[in-house]
C-alpha cells in the first residue's frame, strides 16, 4: 500500500491527516487515553513533550553557513512576516474582545488566531516553490524561516503588539530547546544531519496529539471562516512580503508570494499560548481549527499564485527570458552528491547566478512541512 504517497497528495497531509485522526479519537472516544494509560495515553496527550523534541531538532537543522545575499533575503522575509502579524494583531485588538469570539459564525476568531495564521510561513513549501520558480539564493532563504516555528515568535509578536505579557523565564523556556539544538547543529555537522532527519518524522506525532484536543463539531463550525482567513493571509502578508522583497531584498517579488502561507507548525501554537495566557483558553480549540484550515487553503493557493507571478514578473516572464536568452536552452542538471549542500536550481536561476558562490544548505534540514 502506498499510504505515504497518498498522504503527500493532500496539502499539509503529514499534519492534517494525523490531526483529523486525533480529532476522531477525541470526538468518538474522548476517554481513550485514560482508559488505555501508559504509552498510549502519553501519545494521545503528549503534545508539549513531542513539540519540545521537534523544536530542538528544528534548531539543530539550521546552518549558519550562508552567503550574505541569502541572509539578507531570509532576514527581510522573516522580519516582514512578523511585523505584518504584529500590526494585524494590533488592528484586530480594536475590534475583537480580549478573549476572542466564542460563539456564532466567527467563533474562534481572536487576536491570537490572527497572529498565528500570519506569523509563520510554510518553510518547506517556500523552498520547494523557489527551487522551481526562484533563484538559488531565494531557495536558501528558508534557512532563517525556521526561527518562526514554534510558540516563541508568536509570544514575541504578542508582546511587541502589547497584547500579552510573558515572564522572561517563560520566553527563555520556549526558546531554550531551539537554542541548544541550534548550537549543537552548528558545532557538529554530523549532529545537524542526525537531528535534522527527525524534523519531518515528529510532525505526525505532535499533530495526532494536538488533534486529541479538537472536536469534529468545532472543525465543521469553523470551516468556512478558516477558508476566508486563509485567503486573507495570502492577501495581507503577500502584499507586504512582495513589496519587501522588491524594495528591500532586491528581488522580483516571487519570494514574497512564495512565503505568503501559514506553516503547519502554527496549528500547535494556540493550545500552547492558551496554556500560558489563560485569557485565550476558551477560544484555543476553535482557533486551532481555524489555523489548520488556513494551512490547507494557503498550501493550495500559494503555489498557484507563485507560478502566475513568476510567469508575469519573475524568472519565467517574457521580459526576463528576453534579457537572459541562454537560460531557456540550458536545463538544470540533477544535483550530484557533491552538490547536495545547495538546493537544485531551475534553468533561470542557473543562468542568473552562474559563477556566484552558493550558500550551504544541509540536505537534511527536513522534508517540506506541508
C-alpha positions as CSV (number, residue, x, y, z in Angstrom):
1,X,0.0,0.0,0.0
2,X,1.2,3.5,-0.9
3,X,-0.1,5.2,2.3
4,X,2.7,7.8,2.4
5,X,2.3,8.7,-1.3
6,X,-1.5,9.1,-0.8
7,X,-0.9,11.4,2.3
8,X,1.6,13.5,0.3
9,X,-1.1,14.3,-2.3
10,X,-3.1,16.1,0.4
11,X,-2.0,19.7,1.1
12,X,-0.5,19.7,4.5
13,X,-1.2,15.9,4.7
14,X,1.5,15.0,7.2
15,X,0.0,17.5,9.6
16,X,-3.7,17.3,8.6
17,X,-4.3,13.6,8.4
18,X,-3.0,12.8,11.9
19,X,-4.7,15.9,13.2
20,X,-8.1,14.6,11.9
21,X,-7.4,11.1,13.3
22,X,-6.7,12.6,16.7
23,X,-10.0,14.6,16.4
24,X,-11.8,11.3,15.6
25,X,-10.4,9.8,18.8
26,X,-11.4,12.8,20.9
27,X,-14.9,13.0,19.4
28,X,-15.9,9.4,19.5
29,X,-13.7,8.0,22.3
30,X,-12.8,11.1,24.5
31,X,-11.6,9.0,27.4
32,X,-9.5,6.6,25.4
33,X,-6.2,8.0,26.8
34,X,-7.2,7.5,30.4
35,X,-8.6,4.1,29.6
36,X,-5.5,2.8,27.9
37,X,-3.0,4.6,30.0
38,X,0.8,4.0,29.8
39,X,2.4,4.8,26.4
40,X,-0.9,5.1,24.5
41,X,-2.1,7.9,26.9
42,X,1.3,9.6,26.5
43,X,1.0,9.5,22.8
44,X,-2.6,10.9,22.9
45,X,-1.9,13.7,25.4
46,X,1.9,14.4,24.9
47,X,1.7,17.5,22.7
48,X,4.2,19.5,24.6
49,X,7.0,16.9,25.1
50,X,6.7,15.9,21.4
51,X,6.9,19.6,20.3
52,X,9.9,20.2,22.6
53,X,11.8,17.4,20.8
54,X,10.7,18.7,17.4
55,X,11.7,22.3,18.3
56,X,15.1,21.0,19.4
57,X,15.6,19.1,16.1
58,X,14.4,22.1,14.1
59,X,17.1,24.3,15.7
60,X,19.8,21.7,15.0
61,X,18.8,21.6,11.3
62,X,19.7,25.3,10.7
63,X,23.2,26.1,9.3
64,X,24.9,29.5,9.7
65,X,27.0,28.8,6.6
66,X,25.0,31.0,4.2
67,X,26.1,33.8,1.9
68,X,25.2,37.5,2.8
69,X,22.7,37.5,0.0
70,X,20.8,34.5,1.5
71,X,20.9,36.0,5.0
72,X,19.6,39.4,3.7
73,X,16.8,37.8,1.7
74,X,15.8,35.4,4.6
75,X,16.0,38.2,7.2
76,X,13.8,40.6,5.2
77,X,11.1,37.9,4.7
78,X,11.1,36.8,8.4
79,X,11.1,40.4,9.8
80,X,8.4,41.5,7.4
81,X,6.2,38.5,8.2
82,X,6.5,39.1,12.0
83,X,5.9,42.8,11.7
84,X,2.8,42.2,9.5
85,X,1.4,39.8,12.0
86,X,2.0,42.3,14.8
87,X,0.3,45.2,13.0
88,X,-2.6,42.9,12.1
89,X,-2.9,41.9,15.7
90,X,-2.9,45.4,16.9
91,X,-5.7,46.4,14.4
92,X,-7.7,43.2,15.3
93,X,-7.4,44.1,19.0
94,X,-9.5,47.2,18.5
95,X,-12.4,45.1,17.1
96,X,-12.2,41.8,18.9
97,X,-12.8,41.1,22.6
98,X,-9.7,40.2,24.7
99,X,-10.6,36.5,24.9
100,X,-11.8,36.3,21.3
101,X,-15.2,35.3,20.0
102,X,-16.5,32.1,21.4
103,X,-19.9,31.6,19.6
104,X,-21.5,32.1,16.2
105,X,-20.0,32.1,12.8
106,X,-16.9,34.0,14.0
107,X,-16.3,31.5,16.8
108,X,-12.5,31.1,17.3
109,X,-11.6,34.5,15.8
110,X,-9.2,36.3,18.2
111,X,-6.1,38.3,18.2
112,X,-4.2,35.0,18.9
113,X,-5.8,33.4,15.7
114,X,-4.8,36.4,13.6
115,X,-1.2,36.4,14.7
116,X,-0.8,32.6,14.5
117,X,-2.0,32.4,10.9
118,X,0.2,35.3,9.7
119,X,3.3,34.9,11.9
120,X,4.7,31.7,10.4
121,X,5.5,30.8,6.8
122,X,5.4,27.3,5.5
123,X,9.2,27.0,5.0
124,X,9.2,23.6,3.2
125,X,6.5,24.8,0.7
126,X,8.5,28.0,0.2
127,X,11.8,26.2,-0.5
128,X,10.0,23.8,-3.0
129,X,8.5,26.8,-4.9
130,X,11.7,28.7,-5.0
131,X,13.6,25.7,-6.4
132,X,11.1,25.8,-9.3
133,X,10.3,29.5,-9.7
134,X,13.0,31.4,-7.9
135,X,16.8,31.6,-7.6
136,X,19.3,29.6,-5.6
137,X,19.6,32.4,-3.1
138,X,15.8,32.7,-2.7
139,X,15.5,29.0,-2.1
140,X,18.3,29.3,0.6
141,X,16.3,32.0,2.4
142,X,14.5,29.1,4.0
143,X,17.4,28.9,6.5
144,X,16.1,31.6,8.8
145,X,12.4,30.8,8.4
146,X,12.7,28.0,10.9
147,X,13.0,30.8,13.5
148,X,9.3,31.4,13.1
149,X,8.4,27.9,14.1
150,X,7.0,27.1,17.5
151,X,5.4,29.4,20.1
152,X,8.3,31.7,20.8
153,X,7.9,34.1,17.9
154,X,4.2,34.3,18.5
155,X,4.9,35.2,22.1
156,X,7.3,37.8,21.0
157,X,4.8,39.2,18.4
158,X,2.1,39.4,21.1
159,X,4.5,41.2,23.3
160,X,5.6,43.6,20.6
161,X,2.0,44.4,19.9
162,X,1.3,45.0,23.6
163,X,-1.4,42.3,23.5
164,X,0.1,39.9,26.1
165,X,3.0,39.8,28.5
166,X,5.0,36.7,29.3
167,X,7.6,36.2,32.1
168,X,11.2,36.2,30.9
169,X,11.6,32.7,32.3
170,X,8.7,31.5,30.1
171,X,10.2,33.1,27.0
172,X,13.5,31.5,27.7
173,X,11.9,28.2,28.3
174,X,10.1,28.3,25.0
175,X,13.3,29.1,23.1
176,X,15.9,27.1,25.0
177,X,15.4,23.7,23.2
178,X,15.7,25.5,19.9
179,X,18.9,27.3,21.0
180,X,20.5,24.1,22.3
181,X,19.8,22.3,19.1
182,X,21.0,25.2,17.0
183,X,24.3,25.3,19.0
184,X,24.9,21.6,18.6
185,X,24.0,21.5,15.0
186,X,26.5,24.3,14.1
187,X,29.2,22.8,16.3
188,X,29.0,19.4,14.6
189,X,27.6,18.9,11.1
190,X,27.1,15.2,11.8
191,X,24.8,16.1,14.7
192,X,22.9,18.5,12.4
193,X,22.4,15.7,9.9
194,X,21.4,13.3,12.6
195,X,18.8,15.5,14.4
196,X,17.6,17.2,11.2
197,X,16.3,13.8,9.9
198,X,13.8,13.8,12.8
199,X,12.1,17.1,12.0
200,X,9.6,15.7,9.5
201,X,9.2,12.4,11.4
202,X,7.9,14.2,14.5
203,X,5.2,16.1,12.7
204,X,2.5,13.4,12.5
205,X,3.1,12.6,16.2
206,X,2.5,16.1,17.6
207,X,-0.3,16.6,15.0
208,X,-2.1,13.5,16.4
209,X,-1.7,14.6,20.0
210,X,-2.9,18.0,19.0
211,X,-6.0,16.6,17.3
212,X,-7.0,14.9,20.6
213,X,-7.8,18.4,21.8
214,X,-10.3,19.0,18.9
215,X,-13.9,18.1,18.5
216,X,-15.3,17.5,15.0
217,X,-18.2,19.8,15.7
218,X,-15.7,22.7,16.2
219,X,-13.9,21.8,12.9
220,X,-17.2,21.8,11.0
221,X,-18.3,25.0,12.6
222,X,-15.1,26.9,11.7
223,X,-14.6,25.5,8.2
224,X,-15.8,28.4,6.1
225,X,-14.3,31.1,8.3
226,X,-11.0,29.2,8.1
227,X,-11.1,29.4,4.3
228,X,-11.7,33.2,4.5
229,X,-8.9,33.6,6.9
230,X,-6.5,31.6,4.7
231,X,-7.4,33.9,1.7
232,X,-6.8,37.0,4.0
233,X,-3.4,35.6,5.0
234,X,-2.3,35.4,1.3
235,X,-3.7,38.9,0.5
236,X,-2.3,40.7,3.5
237,X,1.1,39.0,4.0
238,X,1.5,38.5,0.3
239,X,1.3,42.3,-0.3
240,X,3.8,43.2,2.4
241,X,6.2,40.4,1.5
242,X,6.2,41.2,-2.2
243,X,6.9,44.9,-1.5
244,X,9.6,44.0,1.0
245,X,11.2,41.5,-1.5
246,X,11.2,44.1,-4.3
247,X,12.4,47.2,-2.4
248,X,14.4,45.7,0.5
249,X,15.7,42.3,-0.7
250,X,16.2,43.5,-4.3
251,X,14.1,40.6,-5.7
252,X,11.3,40.5,-8.2
253,X,8.5,39.6,-5.7
254,X,8.4,35.9,-6.3
255,X,9.9,35.1,-3.0
256,X,7.3,37.3,-1.3
257,X,4.4,35.4,-2.8
258,X,6.1,32.1,-2.0
259,X,6.3,33.0,1.7
260,X,2.6,34.1,1.9
261,X,1.4,31.0,3.7
262,X,0.6,29.5,7.1
263,X,3.1,27.0,8.5
264,X,1.8,23.6,9.6
265,X,3.6,24.0,12.9
266,X,1.4,27.1,13.6
267,X,-1.5,24.7,14.3
268,X,0.1,23.8,17.7
269,X,0.6,27.4,18.8
270,X,-2.9,28.4,20.1
271,X,-3.0,25.5,22.6
272,X,0.5,26.3,23.8
273,X,-0.2,30.0,24.2
274,X,-3.5,29.3,25.9
275,X,-1.7,27.2,28.5
276,X,0.5,30.2,29.3
277,X,-2.1,33.0,28.9
278,X,-5.5,31.9,30.4
279,X,-7.5,34.6,28.5
280,X,-7.1,32.5,25.3
281,X,-8.1,29.2,26.9
282,X,-11.8,29.3,25.8
283,X,-11.0,30.2,22.2
284,X,-8.0,27.8,21.7
285,X,-9.8,24.8,20.2
286,X,-11.7,26.8,17.6
287,X,-8.5,28.9,16.9
288,X,-6.6,25.6,16.3
289,X,-9.2,24.5,13.8
290,X,-9.1,27.9,12.0
291,X,-5.3,27.8,11.8
292,X,-5.4,24.2,10.4
293,X,-7.9,25.3,7.7
294,X,-5.6,28.2,6.8
295,X,-2.7,25.9,6.4
296,X,-4.7,23.8,3.9
297,X,-6.0,26.9,2.0
298,X,-2.6,28.6,1.7
299,X,-0.9,25.4,0.8
300,X,-3.3,25.1,-2.2
301,X,-3.4,28.7,-3.3
302,X,0.2,29.9,-2.7
303,X,1.8,27.6,-5.4
304,X,-0.7,28.7,-8.0
305,X,-0.2,32.4,-7.3
306,X,3.6,31.9,-7.2
307,X,3.5,30.3,-10.6
308,X,1.4,33.1,-12.0
309,X,3.7,35.8,-10.6
310,X,6.8,34.0,-11.9
311,X,5.4,33.9,-15.4
312,X,4.3,37.6,-15.2
313,X,7.2,39.2,-13.4
314,X,9.7,36.6,-12.3
315,X,12.2,34.2,-14.0
316,X,9.6,32.8,-16.4
317,X,8.4,36.2,-17.6
318,X,9.0,37.2,-21.3
319,X,11.0,40.2,-20.2
320,X,13.3,38.0,-18.1
321,X,13.7,35.5,-20.8
322,X,14.5,38.2,-23.4
323,X,17.2,39.5,-21.2
324,X,18.6,36.0,-20.5
325,X,18.1,34.1,-23.7
326,X,20.6,31.4,-22.8
327,X,18.5,30.4,-19.8
328,X,15.8,28.9,-22.0
329,X,18.0,26.2,-23.5
330,X,20.1,25.2,-20.6
331,X,18.0,22.9,-18.4
332,X,19.2,22.3,-14.8
333,X,21.0,19.0,-14.3
334,X,20.2,16.8,-11.3
335,X,22.3,17.6,-8.3
336,X,25.2,15.3,-7.7
337,X,26.2,14.1,-4.2
338,X,29.0,16.7,-4.1
339,X,26.5,19.5,-4.7
340,X,23.9,18.3,-2.2
341,X,24.5,21.2,0.0
342,X,22.7,23.5,-2.4
343,X,19.0,23.2,-3.4
344,X,18.6,22.3,-7.1
345,X,18.3,25.3,-9.4
346,X,15.9,25.8,-12.2
347,X,17.2,26.9,-15.6
348,X,16.6,30.5,-14.9
349,X,18.4,30.6,-11.6
350,X,21.4,28.7,-13.0
351,X,21.9,31.3,-15.7
352,X,21.2,34.3,-13.4
353,X,23.7,33.1,-10.7
354,X,26.3,31.3,-12.7
355,X,29.7,31.9,-11.1
356,X,28.3,33.1,-7.8
357,X,29.2,31.4,-4.5
358,X,26.1,29.5,-3.2
359,X,25.0,29.1,0.3
360,X,25.5,25.8,2.1
361,X,22.1,24.4,3.0
362,X,22.2,21.0,4.5
363,X,20.2,18.4,2.6
364,X,18.7,17.0,5.8
365,X,17.0,20.2,7.0
366,X,13.7,18.4,6.6
367,X,11.2,17.5,4.1
368,X,8.6,20.2,3.3
369,X,6.2,20.7,6.2
370,X,3.1,21.0,4.2
